[in-house]
Amino acid sequence: MEWLEDLFWNPSSVAHIVFLYAFVIALGVYLGKVKIFGVSLGVTFVLFAGIVVGHFGFTGDTHILHFIRDFGLILFVFCIGLQVGPSFFSSFKKGGMTLNLLAAGIVVLNIAVALALYFILEGRIQLPMMIGILYGAVTNTPGLGAAQEALAQLSYTGPQIALGYACAYPLGVVGIIGSIIAIRYIFRINYNKEEEDWNKETDNTHQKPHLMHLEVHNEAIFGKTLGTVNNFLGRPFVCSRIRKEGHVSIPNQNTILEKGDQLFVVCSENDADAITAFIGKEVKVDWEKQDMPLVSRRILVTKTEINGKKLGMLNFRTMYNVNITRVNRSGVDLFANPNLVLQVGDRVMVVGSEDAVERVSNVLGNSLKRLNEPNIVTLFVGIFMGILVGSLPLAFPGIPTPVKLGLAGGPLVVAILIGRFGHKLRLVTYTTQSANLMVREIGIVLFLASVGIEAGANFLETVVNGDGLLYVGCGFVITIVPLLIIGAIARMYFKVNYFMLMGLIAGSNTDPPALAYSNQATNSDAPAVGYSTVYPLSMFLRILSGQMILLLMM
């Protein structure tokens, strides 16, 4: 039976390490699906499964545990960065600026309450442990990893801060959802009215593509080219086909408009009335009855050489006699102007003869199989650059120890930049959502399992004989006080829609269970919009703030 003993108890055995991680992750993921009062802890239960296993003496070599922990963290934060990168900078535009300021206020208040408790308790809870409690209270696992990385730079040898995280996390989830419910009753929110207000607001602000058939009747544009009309009108539109005296063709900027010409126009909903009034009346046209058969087809951009090129550089209209009417990116239709930069994964709407459209399809790729192949080069080039950036020592006046972004901050910053600007370096950043989630989830469960196994030996003693209950109480205060304060400000002063506020609260804590609860409360997409608007900045601030506090105050 030596083989069995070696499998269970030999911390240096590769089989033991793999066996241990597989058991902890499988058990944690399975138990994480169990809902209590409609709330589940998700993959975070892997941490608690690791703590239980670690408590009973199942562990591994410390160096191996640390390697798996750090590598899992790197994978997780890098995939997070790639996901939020495209929207990170655009999230600060228009109403997004207000939401992000409110989210930053929640982050700052979380830190302020944690530091206030640290000073009020006069050091009974050490600063590193308070940071661990802080991250448990706001349910932010990557921040915990970044804090541990900072402590490694400082050669910290005290108690595992994951203990504070584990104590505060369960009530953190409950406190976030509880704050959402409390705000509803404090301000007497009417769900029907909030949903009606949201629908009115989105109808006025969202510019959706509008398709219409127009007949030229304005004498002022008779004999003028389509390009001249477009420039004079000053409102963007695309004319994909034109019927002149029964003959259908694909127009270009030099096509001359005459009385009675019929146009197929794509424009913004907000511009539709102005364009109709300027060109002529809207008519019904049967484009099937035509002397030149035209087809319209969505073509998938899958060739890497197209990635990062402007639409105008490809000269589709001149070379293939086709029109590009719009480009769909991540479910959103974009107007096909010449300066639009194409990315792998875009779906381009092409109108033209069947053979011409087929030639354009060959140019763009249109290979779903190729798109499903992982772009693993981008992943490891980004990690390489992220580790390099994270290892750079940055000296600041008044700080004796140089500051480093570390294994969490470096890959996160690089991934955000690659997600937004990678096409300019010919890096294909597109990946399917399932592939991103797979790598991300593997990374986070490896990290959580490692932290739990290592912290498990002292967890029960800390909770029963130590300050475990104090950790729980401090975490709950850190959770609810900032949310109630900022929630009240958002509602009373900024008049933020309640469903949007639900997403704001969930996103500022990067908490999927709270988002799931919010989505169940309404049929609108307001919680998801609020969550996605503040998530990038919140995640960035959460990851960097804890390690900065430790480097500044220790």
VENGI-V773369 format. One record per helix or strand of 3 or more residues. SS is the DSSP state (~ for helix, > for strand). FROM is the first residue (numbers start at 0). LEN is the number of residues. If there is no record, write none. Layout:
BEGIN
[[SS,FROM,LEN] [SS,FROM,LEN]]
END
This chain:
BEGIN
[[~,1,8] [~,13,19] [~,41,14] [~,61,27] [~,89,3] [~,94,26] [~,126,11] [~,140,13] [~,161,25] [~,190,15] [>,208,7] [~,218,3] [~,225,8] [>,236,8] [>,246,3] [>,261,7] [~,268,11] [>,294,7] [~,303,3] [~,310,4] [~,315,5] [>,322,7] [>,331,4] [>,346,6] [~,353,11] [~,367,5] [~,375,16] [~,405,20] [~,432,32] [~,467,25] [~,497,11] [~,511,9] [~,525,28]]
END
